[in-house]
Amino acid sequence: MHEIATVGGKTKKRTFLGLLLSALILIIIIIVYFLVIAGNPDAVFSRNVAMVLITLAFFSTGLILCGLCCIIFAIVKKRTFPGLAWFVGRTLYLYPFVLQIGRFLSIAQDKIQRSFIEVNNQLLCLNPLKTEAEKILVLLPHCLQFDGCPVRITKIVTNCKRCGKCQIARLLEITESRGVHMVVVTGGTIARRAVERYKPKIIVAVACERDLSSGVLDTFPLPVFGILNERPNGPCFNTRVDLQKVEKALDFFLNREVVSKEVRC
């Protein structure tokens, strides 16, 4: 299997998976609680209401358990199987719940989001959608553009004067040489318009942890490979991105052979 760039550093997938397991345990506790209520004739809740809640909780638990097992199996065995995407999709609905559990446990949201993006990327690596260049869309945040640049590129990225003060010019070279679409966006609304316009099969997105994780959820089941931006000047100001990671991600989905063994999936 080809190897491509991770979202960066030593992000641990087990952070998100562990919190997902915590969510499952919490739901089981809730089930037990309502089972006790259902068996108590003096309970405030009626037996019928309790049984409905128990049934819903059992159903949710089954979906979460299947999704979690599918994710762990795929990551550990480095292989995928039919139906994985469906179970994973049901599990990802618990993402906001996972964030709240992490907040309760005093785990930084950025750490959870990086872990979530890492899990998402790993699953894409295991079952890649090789496709033609025109079906790949590269989404970039406007903060990659030099803050003092007077040229507006959020509507037409080729307006860039390629002065070299930021990485937009180099990113244009990377995408144009491969024939893929590239759009610079200021937020989720413009990003959704770009998706509607180009109708991609795969999105390679550069953004911060929050925007990447929300983008993955918003576009599911459309696959999004996330690459974290670099923020030497703080958030949303003259940010940067590892260009090599962008190149390797594109080459991976284009089924090119130019891959470095130093960068793992």
N, C-alpha and C positions, 0 to 999 in steps of 0.2 A: 504494500500500500504506500502511496506517495506520502510525503510529510510536508506539512505546511505550518505557517506561523501560528502560535498561540496568541492569546490576547496579551501576553506579556508576563515576564517574571516567573515566580513560583506559585502562581495561584493554585489553590487546592480545591479540587472538585468536591472533596468530602465535606466542605463547609455547607454547601447548598444541599447535598444529599443527606447530611446529618440532620439538618433542620427539617427537611422533608420527612425524614423518619420520625422526628419529634412531633410533627403535625399528625402523623399517623397514630402515634401513641396517644396523643391528646384526644383524637377522635374515638379511639378505643375506650379511653376513660369515660368519655361522654356517653358512649353506648352502655357501659357498665352502670353508670349513674342512672340512666333512664330505665335500665332493666330492673334496678332496685325500686325505682318509682312505680314501674308497672306492676311489681309484686306487692306493693303496699296499698291496701284498700283505703287508707286514710290520706293518701297523697292528694295534693292540690290538683295536680294534673289528672285527667281521666285516663283510664287504662288505654282507651282507643288512641288518644293523642300521643301517649307515650310510645305505643307500638308503631305508630306512623313515623315518629321521630327516630326510633330505633331502626326501622327498615331503611330510612333514608341514610342514616349514619352507616349502616352495614354496607349499603350500596356504594357510598362514597369511599369507605375504607377499602372495599374490594378494588375499586378503580385505582386508588392511590397505591395500594400494595402492588398491583400488577404493573403500574407505571414505574414505580421505584425499582422493582425487580428487573424490569426490562432495561432500564437505564444502567443499573449496576452490572447486569449480565453483559450488556453490549460493551461497556467500558472495560471491564475486567478481561473479558474474552476477546476484545478487539474485533468483534463481528456483530452483524446485525441480523435481523430475521423479519419475516413478513408481519405486519401489524404493529411494529415498534412505534411508528410515528403516531398512530391513533392513541395508544396507551400513554405515550409521552405527552401528547396534547392534553389529555384529561388531567394528567398530573400537573402540568404547568398552570392550570387554573388556580392552583393553590399558592402561586408565587406571592401574591399580596399577604396571604396568611403566614407564609414563611418569613417574610420581612418583619411582620409584627412579632413573631416568636423570637427572631434574632434581636429585635429591639428590646424585648423583655429580658433577654440573656445578655444584653449590653454588647452585642456583636455589631461592629460598624456596618452600615448598610452598603457602603462601597465594597467591603470585603465579600458580602453575600452576593452582590450584583456581579462582581468579577468572577466568583465561583460559578454562578449561574451561566454567565457567558461562556466560561470554559467548558462546562458540561454541554451546552448547546453546540459549541464548535466541535467538540470531540465526537458528538453524535453525527454531525454533518460529515466529518472526516471518514467515519465508518461506513456511511452510505451516501457517497457523493453523487450529485447529479451532474454528470458531464454534459455540457450543453454548448451550443454555438455562442459566439461572442455577442451577437446582438440581443441575446436573451439574458445577459448579465448586466446588472446595474450597480454602479459604484456610487454610494451616497456619502457625501462629505459635509462636515459642519462648516458654517461660514467663518468660524473662529480660526480656521486654518489660513485664511487670507490675511495678509499684512494689514494691521489695524489702520495704518495711515494711507492705504491705497484708495484713490478716488474712483476706481473703476468698479462698477457693479457687475458681479458675476453670478448672482443667485438665479437670474432668469436665463442668461446665456453665458455659460462658463467659458466659451471661446472668446469672450470679450477680454479675457486676461491678456495683458500686455507682455507677459513672460519676462518681467524685469529681474526675477530671481530673488526678490526680497522675501518671498515665502515659497512654500512647496507646491503651490497650485500648478505652476508651469511644469514641474517635473511630473506631477500626477497626470497632467494632460498628455505628456509624452508617453507615460506608461499605458494609459487607457487607449489613446489613439493608435499606438503601435499594435495593440491587440484587438482593436475594433469593438471595444465595449463602451457602453454609455456611462457618462459621468455627470453627476449633478451636485451642485453645492446648495445646501438648504439651510434655512434659518429656523426651522422648527418642524413639528410633526405634520402640520397641514400641507406644507410644500412637499415634504417627503412623500405623503400619501398621493399627492397629485402626480409626482414623478413616477410612482409605482403604477398609477392608473394609466399614465401616458405611455410608458415603455413596456408595461406588462411583462416584467422579467420572470425568469424561472428561478434565478438566484440573485440575492443581493449581498454585496460586500460593503459593509457599513463601517465607517470610522466615526467614533463619538466617545463621549464620557460614559462611565458605568451606568448612570441613570438612563440616559437616552438610548443606549444600546439595549439594555434589558427591556425597557418599555417597547422599543421597536421590534424586538424579537416576539414579544407577546402580541403586539398589535397586528403584525403581518402573518402570524401563524395561520395556516400551515406553509406559507411561502417561506422557504429557508433563508435565513439571514446569517452570514458569517461575520462576527464582530471583531473589530480591531480597535483597541483602546488608543485614544490620542494621548500625546505627551503634553504636559502643561508646565513648561519651565517658567512661565510668567504668571502662573495662576490659572484658574478656570476661565474658559470662554475668552481668552485674550492671547492672540498670537501663538496658538497651539501648534503642535507638530505631530507627525506620524512616522513610524518606521516604514520607509518606502519599500524596503525589502520584504516586509510582511505583506504589503499590498500586492507586490509583484508575485510572490509565491502563492498567495491565495488565488489570484486570477489564473495563474498557470495551472494550479491544481484543478480548478473547475473547468478549465479549457483542455485538460488532459495533456498538458505539455510535459516534457521530460526534464525541464530545467528546475531541479529541486535540490536544496541543500540538506545534507544529513545532519547538519548542526541545528536545524530548526525542526522540532517535533510537532506532530499533530496534537 
